[in-house]
Amino acid sequence: MKHLFEENLDDFYEYLLLGPLSTLYTAKKKTSATELIEYSNLIIDKFAIHSASFFHLSKGIIELRNSGEKVKMTGYDLFTVNSTFRAMMENYATFNNIFIESKTTEEQWFRFLLWKIDGLFEKQKFDIAESDFEGAKEILEKDKLILENTIQEFESLPFYQSLDPRQLYKIYKVDKSGKEKFNWRFTIDENGSITPLKISDLIKHTCRIKAFTNNYRYTSIHTHTNYLAIEHFQQMRGIPISDKYTKPITKLAIYLTCLFIRDMCILDENAKSEFQTLPYMVRDYIDGMANTIKKTYSI
């Protein structure tokens, strides 16, 4: 049965973004910021910006040909909406994998630094020479030093040293072969057995309903210029998009926002306290939706 809040999806989604998500995030930022907490806040910031873009894009931004002085008709950029929603899902999955999947603060640092190392190595793959522009040499040297220091910090972690080397090798390898391995997406069971995950596996693990998994695959098609993307573009170009395309993804955006709110409450006591000040019906909806999807936790 449709919930009362879902009678007008756009209005409720806007309320969630400007109300609960915003107020809980403001409360969370009162917590003293280590590097770990600072980056958790930055990921929330990124999610909020994507969400705002998604919301406004979902309202329609392209004026159709048969618009006139009296009647304004707008089109729906399905491909940009889908690409933005894909980024939102990856954003949530990253936050959840680093900060919520971890059972201890020590594990959070392990996941965070592995994520950081992966990003720093990706940056080194840019085609930049010392002579390309003024200051390039200094930037390259600084980046190299940051990477070396981060690797040293990572390998000094008690959590790193507690892992079976055979398990660690599944997600981390640094040698001179040029075949480095840095997979910050993984699960680890109570016996210390590690299972590496692809990004699609991570979406399935963190957003535990089929609609998210299928939408991740579907929106990935629209992010890239492959055959299916162009075929869909040909079919939908210039045609007003019906609610049957727009409403389901807006509903999923609401669910994703509920999951993010839930995770902030798990991670931060200030956010959790702020959650209790929300109207009961709103708390009940967010809590109920998170439980339906996760089936593991009650705020």
Disulfide bonds with the S-S distance in Angstrom:
none
